[in-house]
Amino acid sequence: MKENQMNDSEKEILDTLLNDSYSNDLETIFSQYRLLVETTNEIGTRRENINKFYLSIITIIYGIITFISVNCHILFSIVPLLFVIVVSFSWKNHIDQYKLLNEAKFNIINYLENYLPVYVFTKEWELLDNYGYTGLSKWDKMIANSLIIFSVALIAIILLSEQAIICNYINMIFN
């Protein structure tokens, strides 16, 4: 994230990044910078794994939905579809949390680059911005949103197609 996109609160926090015993020791700064970059890469790997986890869960649930719709009454598919919606919202929350974690780490990386010979990540983000890069979080969330919309549409189709059966169940309950 570019430094000029930070709000005042973020700038205040970064302005207190260097502790009072800081002694212009470039090797120490670079060592901490390198560690921060490594942990940022690890977050990317964890995020990729969480995306695989959610996609696996959702694929399994859609397999269950297919099995139910072929072997049971279609109305029983509604419960797993509701579960897809809940899982997709959870996935979106994880995407948002990883995005915030990366933004914070890159703000610190960009700040530390002020004490290093080159602005590697700062300039990378500027170039990506010029290229129209929108970020992976946006695309991941679009997949989760699409699954939510698709599941809601399937529930609506099921309910509308089984309206007569649902009305009969309701009449049996209240009569």
C-alpha positions in Angstrom: 0.0 0.0 0.0 1.3 3.4 -0.9 2.2 5.7 2.0 0.1 8.6 0.7 -3.0 6.4 1.0 -2.6 6.2 4.8 -4.8 8.1 7.1 -3.5 10.4 9.9 -3.8 7.7 12.6 -1.7 5.3 10.6 0.9 7.9 10.0 1.1 8.7 13.7 1.6 5.0 14.4 4.4 4.7 11.8 6.1 7.9 13.1 6.6 6.1 16.4 7.9 2.9 14.7 11.6 3.6 15.5 12.3 3.3 19.2 14.3 5.8 21.2 17.4 3.7 21.2 17.6 3.7 17.4 21.2 4.3 16.3 21.0 4.4 12.5 22.2 0.8 12.4 21.4 0.0 8.8 22.1 -3.7 9.3 19.6 -4.0 12.1 16.9 -2.2 10.1 17.6 -4.3 7.1 17.4 -7.5 9.2 14.0 -6.5 10.6 12.9 -5.4 7.2 13.9 -8.9 5.8 12.0 -10.6 8.6 8.9 -8.6 7.9 9.1 -9.4 4.2 9.4 -13.1 5.0 6.4 -13.0 7.3 4.4 -11.1 4.7 5.2 -13.9 2.2 4.1 -16.5 4.8 0.7 -14.6 5.1 0.3 -15.0 1.3 0.8 -18.8 1.6 -1.6 -19.0 4.6 -4.2 -17.0 2.6 -3.8 -19.3 -0.4 -4.3 -22.3 1.9 -7.4 -20.8 3.4 -8.8 -20.1 0.0 -8.2 -23.8 -1.0 -9.9 -24.9 2.3 -13.0 -22.8 1.6 -13.2 -23.9 -2.0 -12.8 -27.5 -0.9 -15.6 -27.2 1.7 -17.9 -25.5 -0.8 -17.2 -28.1 -3.5 -18.0 -30.9 -1.0 -21.2 -29.2 -0.1 -22.3 -28.8 -3.7 -21.5 -32.5 -4.2 -23.9 -33.2 -1.3 -26.5 -30.9 -2.8 -26.2 -32.8 -6.1 -26.5 -36.1 -4.3 -29.6 -34.9 -2.4 -31.3 -33.4 -5.4 -30.9 -36.7 -7.3 -31.7 -39.1 -4.5 -34.0 -37.2 -2.2 -36.6 -34.5 -2.4 -35.2 -31.2 -3.8 -36.3 -29.3 -0.8 -33.7 -31.0 1.3 -31.1 -29.2 -0.7 -32.0 -25.9 0.9 -30.1 -26.6 4.2 -26.7 -27.3 2.5 -27.3 -24.2 0.3 -27.8 -22.2 3.4 -24.5 -23.6 4.7 -22.8 -22.6 1.5 -24.0 -19.0 2.2 -22.7 -19.1 5.7 -19.3 -20.6 4.7 -19.0 -18.0 1.9 -19.6 -15.1 4.4 -16.9 -16.6 6.6 -14.5 -16.9 3.6 -15.1 -13.2 2.8 -14.3 -12.3 6.4 -11.0 -14.2 6.2 -10.2 -12.4 2.9 -10.8 -9.0 4.6 -8.7 -10.0 7.6 -5.7 -11.1 5.5 -6.0 -8.0 3.4 -5.8 -5.8 6.5 -2.9 -7.8 7.8 -1.0 -7.4 4.5 -1.8 -3.7 4.3 -0.4 -3.1 7.8 2.7 -5.1 7.0 3.3 -3.3 3.7 2.8 0.1 5.4 5.6 -0.8 7.8 7.8 -2.2 5.0 7.3 1.0 3.0 8.2 3.1 6.0 11.4 1.1 6.7 12.4 1.6 3.0 13.0 5.2 3.9 16.1 4.0 5.7 17.3 1.7 3.0 19.0 2.5 -0.3 16.0 1.6 -2.6 12.2 1.7 -2.4 11.5 -1.8 -3.7 8.0 -2.4 -2.5 6.9 1.2 -2.5 7.8 1.6 -6.1 6.3 -1.8 -7.0 2.9 -0.7 -5.6 3.1 2.6 -7.5 3.8 0.7 -10.7 1.0 -1.8 -10.0 -1.3 1.1 -9.4 -0.3 2.6 -12.8 -1.0 -0.8 -14.4 -4.5 -0.8 -12.9 -3.9 -3.6 -10.5 -6.9 -4.2 -8.3 -5.6 -6.8 -5.9 -6.4 -10.4 -5.4 -8.7 -9.8 -2.4 -11.2 -8.2 -4.7 -11.3 -11.2 -7.0 -11.5 -13.7 -4.1 -14.4 -11.8 -2.7 -16.1 -11.8 -6.1 -15.9 -15.6 -6.1 -17.4 -15.7 -2.6 -20.1 -13.2 -3.5 -20.9 -15.2 -6.7 -21.4 -18.3 -4.6 -23.7 -16.5 -2.2 -25.8 -15.1 -5.1 -25.8 -18.5 -6.9 -27.0 -20.3 -3.7 -29.7 -17.7 -3.0 -30.9 -18.0 -6.6 -31.0 -21.8 -6.3 -33.0 -21.6 -3.0 -35.4 -19.2 -4.7 -35.8 -21.5 -7.7 -36.3 -24.5 -5.4 -38.9 -22.7 -3.3 -40.8 -21.4 -6.4 -40.7 -24.7 -8.2 -42.0 -26.6 -5.0 -44.5 -23.9 -4.0 -47.5 -26.3 -4.1 -45.7 -28.9 -1.9 -44.6 -26.2 0.5 -48.2 -24.9 0.7 -49.5 -28.4 1.4 -46.9 -28.8 4.2 -48.0 -25.5 5.7 -51.7 -26.5 5.5 -51.0 -29.8 7.2 -49.1 -28.1 10.0 -51.9 -25.5 10.7 -54.9 -27.7 10.1 
